Amino acid sequence: MDLNTAISLAKDARLNSTNKNYWVGACLVTNSGKAFSGCNIDNMGIQSICAERTAFVKALSEGERDFNYIVVVGGPKDAQILEDCKPCGYCRQFMLQFVDKNFKIYTCYGENNKIDEYTMDDLLPNAFNLK
Ligand SMILES: [Zn+2]
């Protein structure tokens, strides 16, 4: 799956957010080309789950283990122009268990849909890792 398609799927997923203020979407792409999208799910601030973990949990629960990259997009509710929205610390640590340090994380934001590329190692250097 090409990156632009994954970005579109992440943007679509973002619209399903249950957060009252900030909507995030993600699209996790496997090495076999499957895509698992997700949004941030909040229930009154308790046991909330970010878009990245939603996408990972969907994929993992269907047996997927071989991941290529993830796209993350976010911005205020109803915003058409997205902000630079990188994974939170919890998601970084969560993802690390299932990917290697070269796993790619893309963000897409701004009026011109700027795309930034990170590796897992960029976002979580010298990480605790039991693998
Ligand atoms: Zn998170």
Boltz pocket constraint, residues with backbone or C-beta under 6 A from the ligand:
constraints:
  - pocket:
      binder: B
      contacts: [[A, 50], [A, 51], [A, 52], [A, 53], [A, 87], [A, 88], [A, 89], [A, 90], [A, 91], [A, 92]]
      max_distance: 6.0
